[in-house]
Amino acid sequence: MNYPKVASQLIELLGGKNNIKALAHCATRLRLAIADESLINETAIGDLEGVKGQFKVAGQYQIIFGSGIVNQVYAQMAKLTGLEEMSTKDVASAGAEKQNIIQQAVKGLSDIFVPIIPAIVAGGLLMGLFNLLVAPGLFIEGKSLVDANPGLADLAAMINTFANAPFVYLPILLAFSASKKFGGNPFLGAALGMLMVHPDLLNGWGYGGAAVAGDIPVWHIFGFEIQKVGYQGSVLPVLVAAYILAKVENGLRKFIPSILDNLLTPLLAIFITGVITFTIVGPFTRDIGFLLGDGLNWLYDSAGFIGGALFGFIYAPFVITGMHHSFIAIEIQLLADIAVTGGSFIFPIAAMSNIAQGGAALAVGFSTKDIKLKGIAMPSGVTALLGITEPALFGVNLKLRYPFIAAIAAAAVSSAFITLFNVKASALGAAGLPGIISIRNGDVTPYIIGMAISFATAFALTLVLAARANKKAAKQASEMKTATA
């Protein structure tokens, strides 16, 4: 590929370099903030060499080139526009002015949770490996691998410890990321997170039992009783506490002399926020978080397959808007209270949606005679089966429309099926074929059947709709030819 030529053509089709406010790239996509999107020639951009798809989301215009190629195109565009050394965060900030309040709220959650996803996924996958070792009857009838091979017991115990670490100390990760997002010192945020899971506190997962027994430890301070309870696995208390910490820290800096700033600001910020957290914010938001998780779980359990079908149907549209990132907070809360909720119902439904998008894209690749489209559809379809749907979703299915319709219909059918069997995940991971290891013991078989239903339905329905679309196009072409004659 002639990268300088492609970059030069792309800048021209984007309305010129003065129309590009910000420029960056991720692993597969070029990310841009555009001043006037009406100047973009989307049709011509779609025909450019190397372009696998394009879409607009969260105030950004994104072009899919694929891994490796996007780096080269970006480098040439950065030289030609002078927009070098910009990050995806710069692009997001430049495009934020085009977002409404809901989009800004979702982006805020995304900015907090996306950076910690690798740690959460690593813990989730390790938890899945632990489940494989200790699940009875999965490989050997009536026994687990550990039961059959006692020498694996310590290995399983070690993996379980590694898997639990990101969830036990989740407040530290969350407080660091949230403080950074809210404009505070992220290391002070981490210190606040450490405070919320300090070993001197009652473990957060033991709070329910201690409350029933009336045995909750407290501090007695000036006639007040403050509960000494940790926030392991909590989400909402940490987010609110991190926000307060950032505001307190920045507020203190307005009147504390600079010579005393390094001494007094961290001291007072942590102390004030810590007291507010354990007296007011923590107890209140912890109960709200548990009620939210329990309420969603009740809705899923009570609405039955209709609720599952609806959630499966709308999941891909949520991915388009980026709102699916907000589900991470809910999933973490469901898993934190797994003894009550039984796990996350969101993960299996997300997997059904991803498999459906992959099946639809592969059907397009199988049926199309367009070499370029086939070259995009086949690999992106496989990627979607592994849990990464953006290339298939934006590069193929949305572009053609009918594969997207087939995929969301298939996701609804398969989600309804797994809901009938109350399939849930006991850990997070890649929502697709690899997600098998994250599924709760006893739910693996219906999960696999659900994936088969999702893939087969999406693939078959896409072929049917493709045939109809081709027939309609041929008829229109014939009518135009007749009219011209």
TAJO-V739838 format. One line per field, one symbol per residue. ss: DSSP state (@ for helix, = for strand, . for the rest). A space follows every 50 residues. Layout:
ss=???
This chain:
ss=..@@@@@@@@@@@...@@@======...======..@@@..@@@@@.... ..=====..=====....@@@@@@@@@@@@@......@@@@@@@@@@@.. @@@@@@@@@@@@@@@@@@@@@@@@@@@@@@@@@@.....=..=.@@@@.@ @@@@@@@@@@@@@@@@@@.@@@@@@@@@@@@....@@@@@@@@@@@.... .=.@@@@@@@@@@....====..====.=......@@@@@@@@@@@@@@@ @@.....@@@@@@@@@@@@@@@@@@@@@@@@@@@@@@@@@@@@@@@@@@@ @@@@@@@@@@@@@@@@@@@@@.@@@@@@@@@@@@@@.@@@@..=@@@@@@ @@@@@@@@@@@@@@@@@...@@@@@@@@@@@@@@@....@@@@@@@@@@@ .@@@@@@@@@@@@@@@@@@@....=.......@@@@@@=....@@@@@@@ @@@@@@@@@@@@@@@@@@@@@@@@@@@@@@@@@@.
